[in-house]
Amino acid sequence: MISATQAVPGAALAAPVITDSPPAIDYWLLAPMLVVFAAGVLAVLAEAFVPRPRRRPVQLLLALGGVLAAFVLTLAQAFTLPEGEAGTTLALGAVAVDRPALFLQGTILVLAFISLLLIAERHGGEDAFAAQAAAVPGSEEEREHVLAGSEHTEVYPLVLFAVLGMLLFPAANDFLTLFVALEVMSLPLYLLCGIARRRRLFSQEAAVKYFLLGAFSSAFFLFGIALVYGYAGSVNFARVDEAVQAGGAEIFQGGNGEPLLLLGIGLVAVGLLFKVGAVPFHNWKPDVYQGAPTPITALMASCTLVAAFGALLRVFFTAFGGSVESWRPMLWVVAILTMVVAAIVAVTQRDIKRLLAYSSVVHAGFVLTAVVAADSAGLAGAMFYLAAYGFTTIGAFAVVTLVRTHESGAEAGDLEQWAGLGRTSPLLAGALSLFLLAFAGIPLTSGFIGKFAVFEAALAAGAAPLVVVGVLSSAVTAFFYVRIIVLMYFSEPAEKGGPRVVPAGLLTGSVISIGVAATFLLGVYPTPVLDHLIPAPGGGTDAEVAATADGFTR
């Protein structure tokens, strides 16, 4: 016998019922996540049974094939959703399949596929990962594995399971599923951050910091879920929204449960804002981005950000949509702090990966301005911004993997080591310049359209002061982006011969080319994407239209 709560959108709060019938699950709608999960399981088995010489090509085939198949299925689902309808829920309301979820999942899968190309790249017969992660850095055991040419192919199943969590995160429709997705996404990333081939101790330090701070944020998140459950009597987003509209569960009919709700919203927000890297929950980002292997940094800076913001949008638009006036001031403060603090601190950075980390924090503040709007325009602007930023940031980190301190040396972190790159490698410097201009929001780039979309939504929602802060922060960030361009083209190299550039292989070259193309095309012709982000509500009663106006299903 199974105890479950009725999860029918629009129904009144219902007591638990007893049923001996299994829940109806539409496996077609779950197919993209199931394919990625199956690919991950097969990758684990391949790690155990496939001979070592054949392991890498098998793992790469499983990873790329699984992600590509999942994207095709996601695309097929997007075209089969009924016109004018937001979507549907399944698995007793635990998972939502609607156009925002499918767009975010499709974006994650595309960015994950590109990241896998960067992860698979080898320069001089070596990839970015330790030959043997379990070996003590600098030990004889590690040296033996390096000389033997060992490869850490466990990276691929870890990435697949992380991607699985990312796919579920923006589609989760109750808090328990959301927490499971959060952990499935985060745990593999903790491991992946600590297996860089070079600067091993720094990499392991980054992994420990990420793990400890992530554990703290998960604890806050769980405590917030408990408080929300105490207030609403359910963890399902639709039931929580109904409770908010009714003033709480039955025991709070007098209206004295609001403090419990506000505390729950605040603690849940801590867990979600940590994942997006908003101030004051951003301190992990610079250290982790700098210490992690650069291909993993690219994966986190793109896919994780899309998944985390997708979850944040769904939680605040659906579960807490009825209390928008209560949480909007909090997000105002967080968005302003994020844009101002990160922009100022970024100006002082001398390491390219730390600078890009603070850049990511600033961009999280820009997306938060769209969340503050709390309407369909804000949702569409945020989703476009996330997609555009994802392509650009992967391209930028791909460039970082190619600039080295010396032949076969570590990546050049200090900005002074990038001086003169425009002379020694004009194409590479040109690609990075385009990415930096997109980050700054210069016209004819995707960054300009993204900022215009989020700022327009915030302005329409009456958040003009927030837009002013965003524009001023953009001006500050443009300074340090242009500083890098000036350094590459108009500064003398720090050493004779200029920066050492590793020739881009086919995979890294493809990643940079895709990033350049997406950054330019989304800046010049964004209409096909912007016009199809949010469906126009179909016919029906006013209540039905209101339920689908923001694009989310309930």
Phi, psi and omega in degrees: 000140183241130176265126182216162177255136177303133183232054181261118181305136177091348181280159177287164178300125186242151176286156178301145179239158180256131180219149175250013179262135178291151179293144177281123182239126177271099184291338177296317180288336177268359188304316180301317179290323179294324179294316178296320178297315179297319178297321178295318179295316178297325178294323176295317178295322178297323179297330183272328191242339181282134178303147186305317182298332182262359189293316184298309180298325178293316180295319180295320178296316179296316183293308181294318179296317180296316180293319180294317179297320179296322179294319178299317179295321178297318179297318179296320178295322180298325181278344182262353177294138180301140181295133177085359178252145182291315182157209182210167174243157180212174183055056180057036177079009183281334183232137177251136175239104179218180185296317175301317180296316181293322177296315180295319178296317177299319178297316179300316183293320178296313180293325177293321178298315178295319179297323178296325175298319179291322178296323184281346183295141177234134177245121182064030180081003181239142173261192186273003190245154181300146178295325179212105186295331183283346182284145178291132180304130179083001183278167177295325178299316179296318180299320180297319180292323178295314180294329180280352180075029180295149179234142182268076186283355175295349179304320188291312175296327177297318178296319181297318179290325175297318178295323177301313177298322178296323179292322182283331187303307180283351180258351181297136184242008168215163189289329179291315176298322178298319180291320177300316178298320179301315182286321178298325178287319191278318187301315177297327180293325176302318180289317184295332180290339188259016185236035176293144181292318180252158182052054187299316182296320177297320179295316180292324175298318178299318180296318180295317178299315181298317181295312184294313180292325176295323178295318177298315181295324178294325178295316176300317181300314180295320178297320177297319177300318180299318180292319178296320177296320177298326180282316188262339184077012181201158174252357178287135185300318180295319178292323178296318179297319178296321179295320178298317180294327183271356181088015178118177176293179186303325183288349180248028182297339177284353178086014183267014181262002184299320178303323178296318179296314182296320176296319179297316178299316181298316182286323174297320179298325179301314180296320181284320179292332174297317182292328178276348177079034179277149176291137007265025182252031189256353192299339180287332190298308182301315181293317183289316179298322181287321186274333183289156171305136187303320176300325177288323175301318178298318178298315181291319184292340181252293187294314182297320180296318179297314181295317183294317178291326176299317178294318180298317179298315182294317181297311185282335179275327185258301183292317185251018182297329181284348181244033186301325181290343178277320183263346181299317177301323178298314180291331173302309182298314182296317180297317179295313179300319182297313182291317185285307184298312183295321180296319181291315181294325181298329181298331184271356187283142178246351179258132186296321181287324176293323178297317178293331176294312178294328173300318178298322178296315178301316181294328174299323176295321178297318180294326179297333176296329176286325178296322179300328180299325175056042176214181184295326178295320177295319178297314180296317179298318180295317182293319178296316181300316181297317179295314181296316181294326181299312179297317183294317184289324176296318177299319180296317180289332174297321176296320181301325182294343186262343183264121188239162178288323176201178181303127180060021180267188179285166178296144180282107181273316184293136183298329180298334180285353178264356181298133178083007181298329180295338179270320183278330181215076186298324180294317179296316179295324178295319178297314179296322178299318178298317179297318181293322177294325176294318176302322181284345179083034179283141180304155184073014172236161180296330180297324179295313181296320179298314179294320178300319182294313183288322180290324178297318179296317179295320180296318179294334180271005178087018181257048182301319178299325179294322178293321178299315177298319179297318179294317178295321178295323177298322178295321179293315180295327178300330180299309184282339172291314179294329178301320178293319179297316178298319180298320183288325188256333189238008179248148177285143178302145180294328179231160179299131179100345176076187182297145176272124182245124175283132178303132180290125175286179181300318184290310180295321177300321178295319179298313180296319180296317178297317179299317179296313182298314181294319180298320181284313185294318179290342176273330183267322185221072182274353188304314182301328179281311184297325185284347184240016180285316183239128180286147172286129181302141180278186181290163180144190181288166178300323180296320180294319179296317180297326182290336183248003187296328181272358177094343181272145172269156182231000000 
